[in-house]
Amino acid sequence: MTARTAALLAIRALAPAPEGFGAATPVDHRGDASLVTLDIPFRPDGLAEAAFALRLVFGDAIDAHDDPRGILLLPGDIAPAGEDYAAIVAAAAPRGLWWQPPPDLPVPAPERHGPDQALYAAMEAALGVARATDLAIALEVALVNELARPGEGAGRAPAQAAIATVMGADFAAGFAEALAARVADEVARMAPPPIRLD
């Protein structure tokens, strides 16, 4: 079984994820560091998906991370030693990968504009901001997982079904397709440049 991805942030006491879609995301506070375990498999070619999930769950809070090397992504099963950021980096960096965030990190669906925004607005009008946001971001996280684990698990189906229950199957399918196109584009923009070996 592939290990989940852990992200090491130079942020003292990163606030827990909001209730709902991200509430089960564990955060281990160690001195001036926060170690977050994401439900995304750790793969060298999956850095963008993991970073995008981190952004979806914690939003702008990750902007407080300040390390010119980027964000250290690690296999979630290594349990790195150390009680502060520098010590954890020293112990764990050889097993991890540095991901450099692009200057224009994407934001979750409810906060942006595009084909999916009109559908989101309809959902918000029908359900209220809190419920619509929770459903939209749950679907977005599921779509990121589809990219990270092609052909594995239930994919978008449970999140799409939850939207269908309150908005109808046709609405849910249209929203999922519009959002899937946006997620694929944004994850592609977050991918690190290829490493030259010559």
Secondary structure as GFF3:
##gff-version 3
##sequence-region A 1 198
A	DSSP	beta_strand	4	9	.	.	.	ID=ss1
A	DSSP	beta_strand	27	30	.	.	.	ID=ss2
A	DSSP	beta_strand	33	41	.	.	.	ID=ss3
A	DSSP	three_ten_helix	44	46	.	.	.	ID=ss4
A	DSSP	alpha_helix	47	58	.	.	.	ID=ss5
A	DSSP	three_ten_helix	59	64	.	.	.	ID=ss6
A	DSSP	beta_strand	71	75	.	.	.	ID=ss7
A	DSSP	alpha_helix	85	92	.	.	.	ID=ss8
A	DSSP	three_ten_helix	93	95	.	.	.	ID=ss9
A	DSSP	beta_strand	97	99	.	.	.	ID=ss10
A	DSSP	three_ten_helix	109	111	.	.	.	ID=ss11
A	DSSP	alpha_helix	115	127	.	.	.	ID=ss12
A	DSSP	alpha_helix	129	148	.	.	.	ID=ss13
A	DSSP	alpha_helix	157	167	.	.	.	ID=ss14
A	DSSP	alpha_helix	169	190	.	.	.	ID=ss15
###
